[in-house]
C-alpha cells in the first residue's frame, strides 16, 4: 500500500508540472496495482506484485537521491549566504569578526603586528560628492592597504571608515610598507583625482588577545590623526591603556580630540 500512496503522490496536481514520461509511468503502475488487487493470486498478479516490489525499492532510492539533492542545495545556499554576510560589499574584504577570531586563535608565543587604519577626509567626500563617492574612496584605500601586505597577512574592514591589519611583519617594516602604499598616485573618485589618505596606529604584540591588540593600535591611530602624522607606533604613556573587554567608555576618546578640518 505504501507503493500505491507513493504513486498517488507523483500524480500531477493543479499548478504542478510533471514530466510526461513520469506521468505515463505512474498511470501504468497504477493500472498494474488495480489488476493485482483484483486477482492477486494469479500468475499475472504475482508478476505484478514482484514488479511493484521492485518499484518500491526504486522509489525509495529515487526519493533518497532527491532529498540529498535538496539538502545539498540548501547547504550550498546557506554557505553562499554566510560568505556574503562575512564579506564587505564595498571593498570585498572580510569583516571584523575574522580579525578578532584570527588574533584570539594565534598562539600567545607568536609575534604579530596589528595596525588600525582610519580613512582621512571621508566625511567631506560624502558631503561634497556623495556616499557612492565615499564608497569608491574606501575601496581605493583598501586597495592601497593591500599593497603593503604579505600573502598570508589579514586585512579586514572593521566598519565605517576603519580597517585593521594583522601581519607577521615587524612594526617598522609594516610602517614603511604602509607609507609607500599611501603615497601612490591619486585615485579617480567621482571624476575627481584625489589622494587617498589614512591615519594608522601600529602595535606589536603576541596572539591571544584581539581586544587589547586592536585597542592599543586604535589609540595610536587617534594620536596619528590628531598630529596628522599618518602613522604612529603605540606608546602607552602617550596613548593610554585600552579599557578591559566589555567596559564601555563614558565618551569616545577620539571625540574628545580636535579633528582635522576635513574629517
C-alpha positions, 0 to 999 in steps of 0.5 A: 500500500505504501507503493500505491500512496507513493504513486498517488503522490507523483500524480500531477496536481493543479499548478504542478508540472510533471514530466510526461514520461513520469506521468505515463509511468505512474498511470501504468503502475497504477493500472498494474496495482488495480489488476493485482488487487483484483486477482492477486493470486494469479500468475499475472498478479504475482508478476505484478506484485514482484514488479511493484516490489521492485518499484518500491525499492526504486522509489525509495532510492529515487526519493533518497537521491532527491532529498540529498539533492535538496539538502545539498542545495540548501547547504550550498545556499546557506554557505553562499549566504554566510560568505556574503554576510562575512564579506564587505560589499564595498571593498570585498574584504572580510569583516571584523569578526575574522580579525578578532577570531584570527588574533584570539586563535594565534598562539600567545608565543607568536609575534604579530603586528596589528595596525588600525587604519582610519580613512582621512577626509571621508566625511567631506567626500560624502558631503561634497560628492556623495556616499557612492563617492565615499564608497569608491574612496574606501575601496581605493584605500583598501586597495592601497592597504593591500599593497603593503601586505604579505600573502598570508597577512589579514586585512579586514574592514572593521566598519565605517571608515576603519580597517585593521591589519594583522601581519607577521611583519615587524612594526617598522617594516609594516610602517614603511610598507604602509607609507609607500602604499599611501603615497601612490598616485591619486585615485579617480573618485567621482571624476575627481583625482584625489589622494587617498589618505589614512591615519594608522596606529601600529602595535606589536604584540603576541596572539591571544588577545584581539581586544587589547591588540586592536585597542592599543593600535586604535589609540595610536591611530587617534594620536596619528590623526590628531598630529596628522602624522599618518602613522604612529607606533603605540606608546602607552604613556602617550596613548593610554591603556585600552579599557578591559573587554566589555567596559564601555567608555563614558565618551569616545576618546577620539571625540574628545580630540580636535579633528582635522578640518576635513574629517 
